[in-house]
Amino acid sequence: MIPRRSALLLLAATPLALRLTPAMASAAPVFASGGIAINGTDPVAYFDQSQPVAGRQEYAVDWNGARWLFSSADNRDRFAADPSGFAPAYGGYCAWAASRGYVADAVLEAWTIHEGRLFLNASLRIRRRWERDIPGNVARADANWPEILG
């Protein structure tokens, strides 16, 4: 049995924004809060502006079970024409977690574009792990996806 103080320290060390879903649980195909994909961040902006940019409700597209927001009508239209070309891999869930066989929420500042694909990770620390072997991690995550959704 874990002493109460140790248990409290473990809980305090766990980021509240990180949600882990075991492979046997059922997860939505897109990382969405309140039905809004990737916390309302414009996925096209990662490619064009090299940073996360907040989307706006007036530039929205419903795709793959979630509402995607964009910072401009142009970005919305580009996404609508090729959603799989701009949407983050693994539904916007943490790419490193997908490579390890489970689902975890992502933070939008921990991103990478590799070979034309957008990858999000659960934290900047996890992104550093991801970057140690991107091709190997992609291969493992691709093999796990989408079965890990449950």
C-alpha positions as CSV (number, residue, x, y, z in Angstrom):
1,M,0.0,0.0,0.0
2,I,1.3,3.5,-0.9
3,P,1.4,5.9,2.0
4,R,-1.0,8.8,1.7
5,R,1.7,11.4,1.3
6,S,3.4,9.5,-1.5
7,A,0.0,9.0,-3.3
8,L,-0.7,12.8,-3.0
9,L,2.8,13.5,-4.5
10,L,2.1,11.2,-7.4
11,L,-1.2,12.8,-8.1
12,A,0.4,16.3,-7.9
13,A,3.1,15.3,-10.4
14,T,0.5,14.1,-12.9
15,P,-0.4,16.9,-15.4
16,L,-4.1,17.5,-15.2
17,A,-4.3,18.1,-19.0
18,L,-2.9,14.7,-19.8
19,R,-5.5,12.0,-20.2
20,L,-4.4,8.5,-20.8
21,T,-6.7,5.9,-22.3
22,P,-5.8,2.3,-22.2
23,A,-5.8,0.5,-25.5
24,M,-9.0,-1.4,-24.5
25,A,-11.0,1.7,-23.8
26,S,-13.0,3.5,-26.5
27,A,-11.7,6.9,-27.6
28,A,-13.1,9.3,-30.2
29,P,-11.2,9.3,-33.5
30,V,-10.2,13.0,-33.0
31,F,-8.7,14.7,-29.9
32,A,-11.5,17.1,-29.2
33,S,-12.8,19.0,-26.2
34,G,-16.5,19.8,-26.3
35,G,-16.5,18.6,-29.9
36,I,-13.8,21.1,-31.0
37,A,-10.8,19.4,-32.6
38,I,-7.4,20.1,-31.1
39,N,-8.7,22.7,-28.7
40,G,-9.7,25.0,-31.5
41,T,-6.2,25.4,-33.0
42,D,-6.0,25.9,-36.8
43,P,-4.1,22.9,-38.1
44,V,-3.2,24.6,-41.4
45,A,-1.4,27.4,-39.5
46,Y,1.2,24.9,-38.3
47,F,2.3,24.4,-41.9
48,D,2.1,28.1,-43.0
49,Q,2.9,30.0,-39.8
50,S,5.1,27.4,-38.0
51,Q,3.1,27.9,-34.8
52,P,-0.2,27.1,-33.2
53,V,-2.8,29.7,-34.0
54,A,-6.3,29.9,-32.5
55,G,-9.1,29.2,-34.9
56,R,-12.4,31.1,-35.0
57,Q,-16.0,29.8,-34.9
58,E,-16.9,31.7,-38.1
59,Y,-14.3,29.6,-40.0
60,A,-15.4,26.1,-39.0
61,V,-15.6,22.7,-40.8
62,D,-17.1,19.5,-39.4
63,W,-14.9,16.6,-40.3
64,N,-14.3,13.1,-38.8
65,G,-16.7,13.6,-35.9
66,A,-15.4,16.9,-34.7
67,R,-15.6,20.6,-35.5
68,W,-12.3,22.1,-36.8
69,L,-11.7,25.8,-36.4
70,F,-9.5,28.0,-38.6
71,S,-8.0,31.5,-38.4
72,S,-9.1,32.4,-41.9
73,A,-11.5,31.5,-44.7
74,D,-8.5,30.5,-46.8
75,N,-7.2,28.0,-44.2
76,R,-10.7,26.6,-43.8
77,D,-11.1,26.1,-47.5
78,R,-7.7,24.5,-47.9
79,F,-8.5,22.1,-45.1
80,A,-11.9,21.3,-46.5
81,A,-10.3,20.4,-49.9
82,D,-7.7,18.1,-48.3
83,P,-8.5,17.3,-44.6
84,S,-6.1,14.4,-44.4
85,G,-3.3,16.6,-45.7
86,F,-3.6,19.1,-42.8
87,A,-5.2,17.2,-39.9
88,P,-2.6,16.0,-37.3
89,A,-1.7,12.3,-37.4
90,Y,-3.5,10.0,-35.0
91,G,-6.5,12.3,-34.7
92,G,-4.4,14.9,-32.9
93,Y,-3.7,12.7,-30.0
94,C,-0.1,12.4,-28.7
95,A,2.0,10.8,-31.4
96,W,4.5,9.4,-29.0
97,A,1.7,7.7,-26.9
98,A,0.3,6.2,-30.1
99,S,3.8,4.8,-30.9
100,R,3.7,3.1,-27.5
101,G,0.2,1.7,-28.0
102,Y,-2.1,4.0,-26.0
103,V,-4.0,7.3,-26.4
104,A,-3.1,10.5,-24.6
105,D,-4.2,14.1,-25.1
106,A,-1.8,16.5,-26.7
107,V,-0.7,20.0,-26.0
108,L,-0.7,22.3,-29.0
109,E,2.8,23.8,-28.4
110,A,4.4,20.3,-28.7
111,W,4.3,19.8,-32.4
112,T,6.4,18.5,-35.2
113,I,6.0,18.4,-39.0
114,H,7.9,15.5,-40.5
115,E,7.6,14.4,-44.1
116,G,4.6,16.6,-44.7
117,R,2.6,15.2,-41.6
118,L,1.7,17.1,-38.5
119,F,2.3,15.3,-35.2
120,L,1.2,16.6,-31.7
121,N,2.6,15.4,-28.4
122,A,1.5,15.4,-24.8
123,S,4.2,17.8,-23.6
124,L,7.5,19.4,-24.7
125,R,9.3,16.8,-22.8
126,I,7.5,14.0,-24.6
127,R,8.1,15.8,-27.9
128,R,11.9,15.5,-27.2
129,R,11.4,11.7,-26.7
130,W,9.5,11.6,-30.0
131,E,12.2,13.5,-31.8
132,R,14.9,11.0,-30.8
133,D,13.6,8.5,-33.4
134,I,10.8,10.1,-35.5
135,P,10.9,7.5,-38.3
136,G,10.8,4.5,-35.8
137,N,8.1,6.2,-33.8
138,V,6.0,6.9,-36.9
139,A,6.3,3.3,-38.0
140,R,5.2,2.1,-34.5
141,A,2.3,4.6,-34.2
142,D,1.1,3.9,-37.8
143,A,1.0,0.2,-36.9
144,N,-1.0,0.9,-33.7
145,W,-3.4,3.4,-35.3
146,P,-6.5,3.3,-35.2
147,E,-6.8,0.0,-33.3
148,I,-5.7,1.7,-30.1
149,L,-8.9,3.7,-30.1
150,G,-10.7,0.6,-28.9
